[in-house]
Amino acid sequence: MALLEVRGLGKRFGPVLSLDGVDLDAEAGEVHAVTGANGAGKSTFMNLLAGVFAASAGEIRIDGRPVHFASPRAARDAGISVVYQELTVLPDLTIAENIFLTREPRTRFGWLDRRRLQRDAEQLLADSGIALAPDRRVGDLNVATQQLVELARALSVSARVLILDEPTAVLSPAERDQLFQVVARLRRQGLLVFFVTHRLDEVFAIADRVTVLRNGRKVATESIDALDPSTLVRQMVGHDLPARAELPAVDAASAPIRIEHRSARGAAGRLELRGGEIVGLAGLVGSGRTRLARRLAGLERGAVVRLEIGGVATPIRSPAQALRHGIVYLTEDRKRDGLFAELSVLHNATAATLPEFAIAGLLHRAAELRAARTVFERLRLIARSLDTPVRELSGGNQQKVMFGRALLARPRLLICDEPTRGIDVGARDEIYRTLIELASAGVAIVLISSELKELLMLSHCLLVMRDGAVVRALPGGCTEQAVLMAAAAVSPGVTRSSPADRSG
C-alpha cells in the first residue's frame, strides 16, 4: 500500500481552477519530484498536502485512511512537514532553539531544560546526517547551512512525508550536493520526500519518480529510468523546444546604436548594435559582463558612457538618464535590485513610468491599469489580480513583472542580465518568445546568460568577455567549444602539453 494517496484533488480560488482532479500514489523510501511549468499548480498541490489550503474536491489518504487538514499543524501532526524556499529561521537563536521552537523540553518546574534541548538536537542532527553543532548561533551560518537547520526542524516532528519546495534555489553546486546527500539518507531511512523543482538536472540527479503538472492537471507520473530530458520538457510545456530560435532579421537600415564606455578604473570599450539585433555577452564567472551591463545603464559610479543614435551623441550619467534615452536594464537579482516585494504587481510594473499616468500631478489609476493589463496579457502573467503583492508570485511571474516594467518603458536598447535565472522551463519559453517579439519590433537587445546553450539559441552574434573586456566576436551559430576556448584564452588547435613538452 502506498504511504500517501491523492484522489481527484482539486482547488478553486473563486472562479480560477488552480488544481483539477489530480491523482497520485507515493511510497515510503521514495524521492518523488514534482515539476511543471510556471502556473502548473505545483505550489497549490503542495499547500493542499501541507494543510495550508483546504481542498475544493477529492481526498488525501495516508496508509489508506482519508485525512482532512484544517491547518498546517494538523498536517504536521499527521507526519507531513514542509521546508519552504524562503527561510524562516530566527538568526539570534541557536540551532537547537530553532529546531524545537515552541516545543522546547521543560523541567518538571516548567523551566527550559537546556541540557535535554542540546541532547535532543544532537541526536536529531546525527540521525539526519547533518553535521552541525546545536549551540551555534543561526545568524552566523551561511544560507545553505540555515536551510539544513530548516530541514532538521521539519524532521523534528516525526515526519513521514517531507516536502522540499525549490530547496536549491540559493545553493551553490557544492551546497546542493550536500543537501542531496542528506535527502538520500532520509530516503534510506524510509521517508517519502516530495522534491518540488523546476531544474531538470536535479530531477534526474535525485528523484526515483517524477510527477508532471501542467495547467493544474497531472500530465504523467514516470520512473526516472523511463525518461529523458527532452521527453520531460515536452510533458512540461506541451511541445518541443528548438535548439536554435528563429531570429528576426536585423534592420540594417536602422540607425546604429553606438555606446562608448570607460570604467571608473579607466578600461575603455565600444559597443554597436542595430534595431532587432540580439547580442549575447559570453564569458566565465568574473569576466565582467554584469559590470559592463550596469555601466551601460548608468549604474557604475565614476564611469563615462557616451550614447550615439543617428549621429546624435549624449552622455549617460545616471540610470534615469539612461532610461530617458531608451536604455532599460533588467537586473540579474530581481529580489535585491529589481522588485519592490511589498508593493503590488501594478505598482512594480509602472514604477519606471509613473509620470506617463499622471494628470496635473495626480496618478490616473485607470490609465495605469489599462497599460499594465495590455502588457501582462501579452506576457501571460499568472496572478490573482494586479493588486497582488509581487512577493506572492512565482519566480517566473516575478520575472514577467520586470519584463512588463521594461515594456512600459518602451526600450530602444534592452539589457537582460540572466533573464531566466531561477525560473522553470515553461516560463523560460515564454521569456524567449518575448525577447524575439521585442527584437522583431526593432528593439536592440544585449543578453547575458550563464547558460551557453541559451546564448547560442537566441543571439545573432556573441561577444566573448575576459577580464572586463571584449576579447572576441563570434557568430550566433558558432559552437560551445569556440565560445569556451575564447573565454578561457585558448587558441584554436592548441592542446594540453605533456610534462616533457613543458620541461623543455
Secondary structure, 3 states (H helix, E strand, C coil): CCCEEEEEEEEEECCEEEEEEEEEEECCCEEEEEEECCCCCHHHHHHHHCCCCCCCEEEEEECCEEECCCCHHHHHHCCEEEECCCCCCCCCCEHHHHHCCCCCCECCCCCECHHHHHHHHHHHHHHHCCCCCCCCEHHHCCHHHHHHHHHHHHHCCCCCEEEEECCCCCCCHHHHHHHHHHHHHHHHCCCEEEEECCCHHHHHHHCCEEEEEECCEEEEEEEHHHCCHHHHHHHHHCCCCCCCCCCCCCCCCCCCEEEEEECCCCCEEEEEECCCCEEEEECCCCCCHHHHHHHHCCCCCCCEEEEEECCEEEEECCHHHHHHCCEEEECCCHHHHHCCCCCEHHHHHCCCCHHHHEECCEECHHHHHHHHHHHHHHHCCCCCCCCCEHHHCCHHHHHHHHHHHHHHCCCCEEEEECCCCCCCHHHHHHHHHHHHHHHHCCCEEEEECCCHHHHHHHCCEEEEEECCEEEEEEECCCCHHHHHHHHCCCCCCCCCCCHHHHHC
